[in-house]
Amino acid sequence: MAEREYSRHQQKVIQRYYENRDQIDEQRLGELVTSLFLATPKQAVKRWESAEEIMRRLGVPESRIANIMQKKDVTILASVVEDLQKGLIKKKK
C-alpha cells in the first residue's frame, strides 16, 4: 500500500494534534465522566473501554486503572480527572 502524502497544511494539523494529545485526552476523559453518569448500561460498556484506553495513554498507574475498571465507579474516575488537572499524575510524553 502506498504511503499517503499530506500537504504542508495537513502535516501541521497532524503535528499540532499530537503535540496536544494529552490535553485532548484529559478533556475527553472529563467528558466521559459526565456521559457515564447519564449512560444506559449498554452505552456504559463502550465508555468504560474508552476511559481505560485514555487513562493508559495519559500514564495513570496500572494499579489505579485496574481498581477503577474493577469497581466501575464514576466518582473514582472523576477523582483521576481531578488529579490530572492538578498535575498529581505525571502524563506520559
Residue pairs with C-beta under 8 A, 6 or more apart in sequence:
6 14
17 24
21 57
22 58
22 91
22 92
25 54
25 57
25 58
26 58
26 81
26 84
26 85
26 91
28 50
28 54
29 51
29 54
29 55
29 58
29 77
29 80
29 81
29 84
30 81
32 47
32 50
32 51
32 54
32 77
33 74
33 77
33 78
33 81
35 43
35 47
36 44
36 47
36 48
36 51
36 74
36 77
37 74
39 47
44 72
48 69
48 72
51 68
51 77
52 65
52 68
52 69
55 64
55 65
55 68
55 80
56 65
57 92
58 84
58 89
58 91
58 92
59 89
59 90
59 91
59 92
60 80
60 84
60 89
61 89
64 80
67 76
68 76
68 77
68 80
80 89
83 89
84 91
